Structures are given as C-alpha cells and as structure tokens.
C-alpha cells in the first residue's frame, strides 16, 4: 500500500472540516437541514432518508462534483467525461449488481458502520459525533438527505 495515502486522506479530510482548502471559494456553508435519524439493519438502511425520492440525474452530477460527493476522487465510475478517477476505493462500475439499494445507502451514509478503518467519510453521519469541526460546519452533515438519496438513486442504475 502506498504509504502516502493515509497522510493525503487525513489532509483532505482536515481541509474539508477546517475549510482551509487552498484556492477554494470561502462561501457560506449550506443552510442547515434538520438531521434525520437513521438505523442500519442487516448491513443496510432499508428506507430512504426522510422518505425522499432520489433523482439519478442529480446523483450523477453529485458523484463527480469535487465540492460535493466527490466520489470520483477515490472510485472509478462509469462517467467517461470525469477526468482522473481515483483508485483508492473499489470501482463502482456494476455496483448495483452486487449491492441492494439499502446496502448502497448505508455505504454512502456511514461506511464506518461496516468498515471502521475506511478512509471514506460518512456523508450523513450524526453531526453531534464530530469533534474539532470549524464553526460554520458544526451541526451539519457533508451531504443533505436529498443528496444522499440522489446519489443512491444513481448508484442503483449501475448494473
């Protein structure tokens, strides 16, 4: 394993939560959405967060948006126009053939429920569980419930 990957990942996560990404726009954080509690059962979150319906077209945009989901940073995706996909995480080509919608949802929401040492962030973990978070990000999740459902909707199309 490349010995620099944990260091680079730590720096990227620190930058995300500190808001100190060089050259990044210092825009205000998105409006806070009330956190929707979820529960995993059998390696999945069976029901959509807040009973929301995801939009696969929006989800596709989120996974390559480097300021949002940024899945492309670590995963190979079937998105030919996305440059420089990562190889740290598993390829997501055909992921819906291997995992159910609920299993995909748990992985996006909080991969650490399944793999505690994963370097992937929990995109919808309870914000009360984070420590040392920059003030403007306190009480917020990385993705909104709707964004999670949009990404899950797109991932389910990857047969």
MOCORKA-V506111 format. One record per pair of residues at least 12 apart in sequence whose C-alpha atoms are under 8 Angstrom apart, sorted by the first residue. I is the first residue (numbers start at 1). GAP is how many residues later the second one is. D is the distance in Angstrom with one decimal. If there is no record, write none. Layout:
# MOCORKA-V506111
I & GAP & D
I & GAP & D
This chain:
# MOCORKA-V506111
6 & 113 & 7.7
9 & 110 & 6.9
13 & 108 & 7.9
17 & 116 & 5.6
17 & 117 & 6.0
17 & 120 & 7.2
18 & 115 & 6.5
18 & 116 & 5.1
19 & 115 & 7.1
28 & 108 & 7.6
29 & 107 & 6.3
29 & 108 & 6.6
32 & 107 & 7.6
32 & 108 & 6.1
33 & 107 & 7.5
33 & 111 & 7.1
35 & 91 & 7.2
35 & 92 & 8.0
35 & 105 & 7.9
35 & 106 & 7.9
36 & 13 & 6.8
36 & 14 & 6.5
36 & 109 & 7.5
37 & 89 & 7.7
40 & 66 & 7.0
43 & 60 & 6.1
43 & 63 & 7.2
43 & 71 & 7.1
44 & 58 & 4.6
44 & 59 & 4.2
44 & 60 & 7.3
44 & 61 & 6.8
44 & 62 & 5.2
45 & 57 & 4.7
45 & 58 & 6.5
45 & 60 & 6.0
45 & 61 & 5.4
46 & 55 & 7.4
46 & 56 & 4.4
46 & 57 & 7.6
46 & 59 & 7.9
47 & 55 & 6.9
48 & 57 & 7.9
48 & 101 & 6.7
49 & 96 & 5.8
49 & 97 & 7.7
49 & 100 & 7.1
50 & 95 & 7.2
52 & 93 & 7.7
52 & 94 & 6.5
52 & 97 & 6.8
53 & 93 & 7.6
53 & 96 & 6.4
53 & 97 & 7.5
54 & 92 & 6.6
54 & 93 & 7.6
54 & 94 & 7.8
54 & 95 & 4.4
54 & 96 & 3.9
54 & 97 & 7.2
54 & 98 & 7.0
54 & 99 & 5.1
54 & 100 & 8.0
55 & 94 & 7.4
55 & 95 & 4.7
55 & 96 & 7.8
55 & 98 & 6.0
55 & 99 & 7.1
56 & 94 & 5.6
56 & 95 & 6.7
56 & 96 & 7.7
56 & 97 & 4.8
56 & 98 & 3.9
56 & 99 & 7.7
56 & 101 & 7.7
57 & 93 & 7.7
57 & 97 & 6.8
58 & 92 & 5.9
58 & 93 & 7.4
58 & 96 & 7.9
59 & 88 & 6.9
59 & 89 & 8.0
59 & 90 & 7.8
59 & 91 & 4.2
59 & 92 & 3.9
59 & 93 & 7.1
59 & 94 & 6.7
59 & 95 & 5.2
59 & 96 & 7.9
60 & 90 & 8.0
60 & 91 & 6.7
60 & 94 & 5.8
62 & 85 & 7.5
62 & 89 & 6.8
63 & 88 & 6.8
64 & 18 & 6.7
68 & 74 & 7.7
68 & 75 & 7.2
69 & 54 & 7.9
69 & 74 & 7.3
72 & 12 & 7.8
72 & 13 & 5.1
72 & 14 & 6.0
73 & 12 & 5.7
73 & 13 & 4.7
74 & 12 & 3.8
74 & 13 & 5.4
74 & 14 & 5.0
74 & 15 & 5.1
74 & 16 & 7.9
75 & 12 & 5.6
75 & 13 & 6.7
75 & 14 & 5.1
75 & 15 & 5.9
75 & 16 & 5.2
75 & 17 & 6.5
76 & 13 & 8.0
76 & 14 & 7.3
76 & 15 & 4.6
76 & 16 & 6.1
76 & 17 & 7.2
77 & 14 & 6.4
77 & 15 & 5.5
77 & 16 & 5.8
78 & 14 & 7.6
78 & 15 & 5.9
92 & 63 & 8.0
92 & 66 & 7.7
93 & 65 & 6.2
93 & 66 & 7.6
94 & 64 & 4.9
94 & 65 & 4.5
95 & 60 & 7.0
95 & 61 & 7.6
95 & 63 & 5.9
95 & 64 & 6.5
96 & 59 & 6.3
96 & 60 & 4.9
96 & 61 & 6.6
96 & 62 & 5.2
96 & 63 & 5.1
97 & 61 & 7.3
97 & 62 & 5.0
100 & 56 & 7.7
101 & 51 & 6.9
101 & 52 & 8.0
101 & 55 & 6.2
104 & 48 & 6.4
104 & 51 & 7.5
104 & 52 & 8.0
105 & 43 & 7.5
105 & 44 & 7.6
105 & 47 & 5.9
107 & 15 & 7.9
108 & 14 & 6.6
108 & 15 & 6.0
108 & 16 & 7.4
108 & 40 & 6.9
108 & 44 & 7.7
109 & 13 & 5.4
109 & 14 & 5.1
109 & 15 & 4.5
109 & 16 & 6.2
109 & 39 & 7.1
110 & 12 & 4.0
110 & 13 & 6.3
110 & 14 & 6.4
110 & 15 & 5.8
122 & 20 & 7.8
123 & 18 & 6.5
123 & 19 & 5.0
123 & 20 & 5.5
123 & 25 & 7.7
124 & 17 & 5.3
124 & 18 & 6.2
124 & 19 & 6.0
124 & 20 & 7.2
124 & 21 & 7.4
124 & 24 & 7.6
125 & 16 & 6.5
126 & 15 & 7.1
127 & 12 & 5.0
127 & 13 & 5.6
127 & 14 & 5.8
